[in-house]
């Protein structure tokens, strides 16, 4: 059974009935339920298609935050081999909200940096729900510096509600760490690719997402602040989060139209959590094609990146 979102109730009801009928069949009940199961399965697929064909921005926020959605570690396990993680910022300590290191991607060396939210209570606490502290961003800078030194492309996987806002993080220079990480992304001489796999929240995301190519999953979101935060600031009313999500243009479709991102990775019907292997493979194919394109190019990747972000300011 899936963890159903509020707007998926019609699908949940149908799939619940399907499960009950399958249990009857497994228990050897004399009634033939095969035709009924097939009929309900078709109704369920049609209902799911109808729901996901007309998702509102707020519903996309809920899908992007779905607890069963594949996370950074799932992508690393599914796409990379010989992954060697690096730990610590050589200054204060280790932050497990950032998972990063070096690996091989389809035989070629790459640096991988991603934000990990965790998949159960223990791992969510260990990874701080993907909210990165200053030492996490400094670890990311360390990995980028090494990648640049050895001419290795950088791939980042973005999935965070935002950088950690705690007092300790502020005392250790959170704003400075985010700024230096963003600067390190812009300064890379090697090509970089960023994929927003869930939430791309505020500077916490931009710190590792300032890449030559930025891709988003179909139901991911990317924004300067969370809808709840925007509603609280603009209207002093967090119940208006739905309005904020709509007005902020945070969906992949809106951002592609505004040329903030470069392409959208299609998700399986019902979201990435329904078929993680499919969306991970599709992400890998797009990354592979982009790296191949970069390898055949004589472009100045740092200058290309600079022009990309200056053009956003001019166009908007």
N, C-alpha and C positions, 0 to 999 in steps of 0.2 A: 504493500500500500504506500502511496505517496503522501507527503505532507501537503494537503490541499490548501490553496489560498482561498480567501473569502469569495472571490468572484468565480471560483471554479466549482461552486456547489452543485450545479447541474451535472457536471462531469463526475463529481464525487459520488453522487447518488446512483448514477448509472453503473459506474465501475464497482460500487459496493454490491449492487444486485448481481453483477457478473461473477464476482467472487463467491457470493452465496450459492449461485447455481453450479459453479464449478466444484464447490465442496459437496453438493448433493451428488453430482456425477461421480466424484472420487469415492464417495461412500457407498456406491453401488445401488443408488435409488433406482427403482424400476422405471420411473418416468424419464422419457427421452427429452433432455433439455438442450441438446446440441443446436437445434434451430433457433431456440430462444436466445442462447448465448451469442450466436452469430448476429442475430438481429440487434441485440443490445450493444454488441461491440461496434457495429456500424453506427448506431445512434450516438455512442460515446465518442467515436472519432469525429463525427459530424459536429457534435456539440463543442468538442475541444477546438476544432478548426474555426468554428464561428466565434468562440470566445477570444482566441488568439489573433483572429483577423482584425479585431476592433479594439485592441488594448488601448486604454488611456495612458497618458504619461505616468499617472500615479500607480496604475496597475503594473506598468513596466518597472517602476521602482520596487514593487513587491516581488516581482519575478527576479530582478537583479539581486535581491537580498535573500532569495530562497535558501534555506539552510542546507538543502541537498544538492545545490548547484556545485559542479566541480570547481575545486579551488586550485591555487597555485601548485601545490604538491602533486595533485592529480595530473596536471599538465606536464610537470617535470617528469613524473614516472611514465607518462604515456608517450612523450615525445623525445626525451633525451636519454642518452646512455652515458655510462662512465661519469655520472655526476659527482663532483667533489665539492661539498659545501665549505664555505669559509665562514668563520665565526669571529665576532668581536670587531671593534672599531680601532683597536690599538690605542685607546684613550680612556674609555670608561668601562665598557663591558659589552655583553652580547644582547642583542634584541632579536628574539625569534619571530617578531612580526614580519621581518624581512628575511626571506630565504634566498640565498644567492651563492654563486660559485661558478665553476667551470665544468663544461660537459661537451659531449659530442652530439651534434644534431645531423642525423643521416650521414655520419662519417666525418663531418667537419667540426672543428672546434668552435665553440661559442661561449660567451659569458651569459649567464642567466640570473636575473634578479626579479623577485616577485614578492608580493604581499600575501601572506597566508592568514586566513581568518580562523582556521580550525574547523573540524567536522563534528566534534562532540564536546561535552562540557570541559573535560580535562585539556583537550588540545586548544580549545578556544581561549581558555585562561592562559595556557602556555604561550600562545601566539598573540595574546592581548587583543583578540578579535580583529586582527589586522591593522590595528592603530599603532603606527610606528613612532618610536621615541627617537631622540636625536642620535643615539648610538647606532640605530638601525640605518638612518640616512648616511651616517659617516661610514658604515660598513659598505653601503651601496657605492659611495664615492671611491672607497678603497678598491672595490671590484672593478669599477669603471676605469680607474687609473691603471690597473694591471692589464685590463683588456686593451687599452690604448697602447700601452708599452709593447705588447706582444702582437699587435695587429689583429685582434680577435673581435669579430662582430658582437654586438650586445643585443640581447632580447630581454624585454621586461614584460612582466605579467601584472597588471594593475587590478587590485581588488581591495579597496579600503573605503570606509566611511569618512576617513580623514585622519590626519596626524593626531597622536595622543595629546590631549589638552591639559594634562595634569601639571601640578605645581612643579614637581621634580623635573619634568621635561622642559618646562619654561626656564627653570634655573640652570639647566645644562645647555641652553641655547637652541631651543627648538626652531625658532624662526631662522637663525643663522644656518643651522644644519640643512633645512629645507632649501634655502637659497643656494648654499654650496652644492647641494646635490643637483638642483636644476642647472646651475652653472656648469657642473661637470658633464651633464647630459649634452649641453650645448657645445662644449669644448671638445667633445670626442672627435678624433680624426678618423675613427673607424665607423662603419655604418651602424645604425641602431634601428630597432623595430620595437614598437610597444603595442601590446594588445590589452584592451580593457575587457576583462573577462566577467566582471560583475559590477561593482561600484567603483567609479572613479571620482573620489571625493576631494575637492578643494586642492590646496597646495600639497596635501599628503599624497595625492596621485600625481600631480604635475612634476613633483620632485624626481620621479623615475620615468615619466611618460613623455618627456620632451625629446622626441625621436624623429628620425628622418621620415618614418612612416608610422602612423598611428591607426590601428584598426580597433573596431569594437564588435563584440558579439551583438546579435540582433536585438536582444532584450536587455543589454547592459545600459548603464547610465553614466554620464560624465558631467560634472557640474562644479561650479566655484564654491558651492555650499550645499548642504543637504536641504531638501524641501522643508523639513521641520525647522531648521535653523533660519531659512529665509522667511518663513511665515512668522516666526517669533520676532525677527528684526523688523520686517515690513509692516506687519499688522498686529504684532504683540498677541498673536493667537495661533497656537500650533495646530488647531483644528483646521486651519486653512492650508495645510500642507498640500492638498490636492491642487488648489489654485496655484500655489508656488511651483509645483512640479510642471504644470501646464505652461505657465508664463516664462519659466526659466529656459525652456528649450534644451532639455537634458537628455533626450533620447538619441540613439544612434542615427535615426532617420533625420532628425532636425540638424544634428551636428554635421552629417555628411552634406546636407544641402547648404550649410553655411561654410563648408570646406574647412572645418576644424579637424575632421578626421579624413582618412583617405579611402576607407572601404569598410563594408559591413560583412561580418561572417554570419551566414544563416544558421539559425538554431533549429533543432528538430521540433516537430509539432509538439506544443506543450512546454517548451523551454529546454534548456541544456540539461536540467536535472533528470529529464526523462530518458535521455540517451547520451550520457557523458562521453562514451567512446566515439560517437559520431561527431560531436562538436570538437572534441580534442583533435581528431584526425583532420577535420576541415581546417582548423587553426594551423596545424602542422603543414598542410599543403600550401596554404597562403604564405606562411613564413618561409617555406622552402623556395617558393617561386620568387619571393622578394629578395632573398639572399642570393639566388642565382642571378637575378637582374643586377644586384649591386656588384657581384663578382665580375660581371662583364662590363661594368661601367668604369670610366676613368674620372668620375666626378669627384669634386672636392666636397666630401660629405659634411664637413663642418660649415662650409659656406652655403651648401644646399639647405642645411637645417636652419641656418640663420635667415635665409631668404624666405623659407617656409613660414616662420613665425612672424617675420616683419610683414609678410603679405596678409596674414590674418588681421593684423591691426589696420592695414590699409583698406582691406575689403569690408571689414565690419564698421 
